[in-house]
Amino acid sequence: MKDLKNNLSVSQSLLPAEQTAAANGASADLQGFNSACVIIDAGASGGTTPDFTFEIQESDDDTTFTAVAAVDLQGAEPQITSANDNDIYRVGYIGNKRYIRAVISAVTGSSPTLLCSASIIRSHAEQAPVA
């Protein structure tokens, strides 16, 4: 099959919400897929000098997560402020762990808020179509 819909699997890591503090997203299981990309959809930020640092984490067992090494990422993990909010960020994962998740690893500023979500797109499935 050559169509995109039947060759992708998408899961939510950080649900759409107003974030005010560090948060761990839900993980995605990459078994059966040969590529993944994390999409961070940032809306408006608020507060005084809000600063949200995002990180992609990986795990072999879906329990113990560590930061993905820069060599296993395509693109930079975003640091979102009022100067670069209202945008979409893509970070490719080329590591070899079974699970990944999106994380807001640090938040600074006075009363910081950020409307955002993070989704994980899995592709290049070993068996298509993807259910």
C-alpha positions, 0 to 999 in steps of 0.5 A, a space after each residue: 500500500 502506498 497511502 500515508 494513512 495506512 502506513 502511520 500510527 500516531 499516539 498522544 504523549 502529552 495530551 493537549 493542555 495548559 502546562 505550568 510545570 515539568 511533565 512526563 508524557 505517555 510512552 509509545 511502543 516502537 516495536 514493529 516500526 522502523 522510524 518515529 518522529 515526535 511532534 510538539 504543537 505549541 500554542 500561546 505561552 503566558 506569564 513573565 518570561 516563560 521558558 519550557 524545555 522539551 526532551 525526548 526520552 527512551 527506554 528498553 522496558 517502559 519503566 526506566 527512561 533516559 534522555 535520548 543522545 543528540 546523535 539519535 535525534 534528527 533536529 533539536 529538542 525545543 526550548 519554547 519561550 514567548 518569542 517562539 511559541 505558536 509553532 510546531 516542532 518536529 524531532 526525529 528519533 533514530 535510536 534503537 530503544 523500544 519506547 520513547 516519550 516526550 517530556 517537559 523537563 524544565 519550566 522557568 519564569 513567573 507564573 509560566 503557562 504553555 498551551 501544548 501537546 506532543 504526539 509520536 508518529 510511528 512509520 515504516 511498519 514491518 507489516 502494513 496496513 497499520 491498524 
